[in-house]
Amino acid sequence: VSLVPLGPNLGLSAEPLHRLALMVKTIGIECVELEGLRDRTEAIGTQTYYADDGHWNKNGHNIYGTELAKKITQ
């Protein structure tokens, strides 16, 4: 299961996603959380979301897609 990180500045809490990830992991299903990757890319100035609606931009699709591909091939 992959949980898509919330876009920045949407005013939404990520807590429900964290609870879901814990439940999924507890029953033995691997769960990929991309929030840390989002935070690291944003910290170095790489925008991964469109500011107006919180959807991934081209950078987001490339960065998060690459990370998901790595997890799948592991």
C-alpha positions in Angstrom: 0.0 0.0 0.0 1.3 3.5 -0.8 -0.1 6.5 1.0 0.2 9.6 -1.0 1.5 12.5 1.1 -0.8 15.5 1.5 0.1 18.6 -0.5 1.6 21.4 1.5 -0.6 24.3 2.7 -3.9 22.5 2.4 -4.6 22.8 6.1 -5.3 19.1 6.5 -4.0 16.8 9.2 -2.0 13.8 8.2 -2.9 12.0 11.4 -5.6 9.8 9.7 -3.0 8.7 7.2 -0.6 7.8 9.9 -3.3 5.8 11.8 -4.1 3.9 8.5 -0.4 3.2 7.9 -0.1 1.7 11.4 -3.2 -0.5 11.0 -1.9 -1.8 7.6 1.5 -2.5 8.9 0.1 -4.2 12.0 -1.7 -6.8 9.9 1.5 -7.5 7.9 1.0 -5.4 4.8 3.9 -3.3 3.7 3.1 0.4 3.6 5.1 3.0 1.8 4.8 6.5 3.3 6.2 9.3 1.1 5.8 12.1 3.6 9.5 12.2 4.6 10.6 12.3 0.9 8.1 15.2 0.3 9.6 17.1 3.3 13.2 16.5 2.1 12.5 17.6 -1.5 10.6 20.7 -0.3 13.4 21.5 2.1 15.9 21.8 -0.8 13.5 23.9 -2.8 12.1 21.3 -5.2 8.4 21.8 -5.6 6.5 18.6 -6.1 2.9 20.0 -5.9 0.9 22.6 -7.7 0.4 25.4 -5.3 -3.2 26.0 -6.3 -4.7 22.5 -5.9 -2.3 20.3 -4.1 -1.9 17.8 -7.0 1.6 16.5 -7.9 3.4 18.4 -10.6 5.9 16.8 -13.0 8.6 16.8 -10.3 6.2 15.0 -7.9 5.4 12.3 -10.4 9.0 11.7 -11.2 10.3 11.8 -7.6 7.5 9.8 -6.0 7.2 7.4 -8.9 10.9 6.6 -8.7 10.6 5.9 -5.0 7.6 3.7 -5.4 9.4 1.8 -8.2 12.4 1.2 -5.9 10.1 -0.2 -3.2 8.3 -2.5 -5.6 11.5 -3.9 -7.0 12.9 -4.6 -3.5 
